[in-house]
Amino acid sequence: MKEGNILEIKDLCVNLMTVRGIIYAVQGVNLNVKEGEIHGIVGESGCGKSVSTKAVMKLHDEEKTEYTGNIDFLSSKGEVDIVPLNKKQMREIKGKDIAMIFQDSMTALNPIMKAGEQIAEQLRAKLGLSKTDAKKRALEMFEKVGILPAEKRYEQYPFEMSGGMLQRVMIAMALSCEPKLLIADEPTTALDVTIQAQILELIKDLQRESKTSVIFITHDLGVIAEICDSVSVMYAGRVIETGTVVEIFDEACHPYTKALLESNPKEGDQGEYMKTISGAPPLLYEKFTGCPYAPRCDYATEECQGALPETVVLNATHSVACHHYKRVRGEE
């Protein structure tokens, strides 16, 4: 692994076995996450964001999932490739070294178990704390994420809490063992705008305090601009562009990235039709031999149909997989 990286995903493929056949959900993803940074992943629904990040924790049904490639992670015990690990080995990493905030907190928590006890149980299992110490630590986490009064909330069941409060419980649980990597899978999707802003601010503050690396998955480019240091744009199971937030927003080189930015509502657009991306993302029942975005792309040529674009490194932080990235940048 390169110095400074906590996670390196190389040529990751995730194939899911379904009643309709094999879904090639992730087709050769390459992604690096640096220590202490917030790395955003953005793209349309079905592009492979959640599938590729859940593969980091091997959360898919192992009997119906095939992984190939490498997921190199710098755990507390040293560098490890996650792909070949078995369930017992993964249990040592899950929750302790890598934690996840799931998209729907309403279904992620056990409805018949007290909210505080769910965190305390994890602390006893992962860190070996006594019942007294685990409860004390859980109450500290409740206070840290703004779940007050902590003693009262500890005794409540999930159905007694609001959506915003449940999301705070999920964040407290994810950070309770001080993981090295936190995966946030669209943690604000089901929340109203006011609570969303509070949750984003909370994640930023906790990340800054604990120096935890974060992978933040979202559809919202505004959230990406506000919270992330770097961004990967995904399409049809592949990473098609990676860069810093400034590079992605100001120097986008892939037609899909530019289309996403142009379709994002902007101040002063009143009275105008919103720009949209024509067509629909492809189904993933076969591997691509050409550029998967070609049917929707204004820059597409015969070359795009016949060959899968290779990733071009533009500088130390910016890379793109497109045959015509120079045309998109206005260099041709």
Stockholm file with secondary structure:
# STOCKHOLM 1.0

chainA/1-332         MKEGNILEIKDLCVNLMTVRGIIYAVQGVNLNVKEGEIHGIVGESGCGKSVSTKAVMKLHDEEKTEYTGNIDFLSSKGEVDIVPLNKKQMREIKGKDIAMIFQDSMTALNPIMKAGEQIAEQLRAKLGLSKTDAKKRALEMFEKVGILPAEKRYEQYPFEMSGGMLQRVMIAMALSCEPKLLIADEPTTALDVTIQAQILELIKDLQRESKTSVIFITHDLGVIAEICDSVSVMYAGRVIETGTVVEIFDEACHPYTKALLESNPKEGDQGEYMKTISGAPPLLYEKFTGCPYAPRCDYATEECQGALPETVVLNATHSVACHHYKRVRGEE
#=GR chainA/1-332 SS CCTTEEEEEEEEEEEEEETTEEEEEEEEEEEEEETTCEEEEECCTTSSHHHHHHHHTTCSCGGGEEEEEEEEEEETTEEEESTTCCHHHHHTTBTTTEEEECSCHHHHSCTTSCHHHHHHHHHHHHHCCCHHHHHHHHHHHHHHTTCSSHHHHHTCCGGGSCHHHHHHHHHHHHHTTCCSEEEEESTTTTSCHHHHHHHHHHHHHHHHHHCCEEEEEESCHHHHHHHCSEEEEEETTEEEEEEEHHHHHHSCCSHHHHHHHHTSCCTTCTTSCCCCCCSCCCCCSSCCSSCTTGGGCTTCCHHHHHSCCCEEECSSSCEEECTTHHHHTTCC
#=GC SS_cons         CCTTEEEEEEEEEEEEEETTEEEEEEEEEEEEEETTCEEEEECCTTSSHHHHHHHHTTCSCGGGEEEEEEEEEEETTEEEESTTCCHHHHHTTBTTTEEEECSCHHHHSCTTSCHHHHHHHHHHHHHCCCHHHHHHHHHHHHHHTTCSSHHHHHTCCGGGSCHHHHHHHHHHHHHTTCCSEEEEESTTTTSCHHHHHHHHHHHHHHHHHHCCEEEEEESCHHHHHHHCSEEEEEETTEEEEEEEHHHHHHSCCSHHHHHHHHTSCCTTCTTSCCCCCCSCCCCCSSCCSSCTTGGGCTTCCHHHHHSCCCEEECSSSCEEECTTHHHHTTCC
//
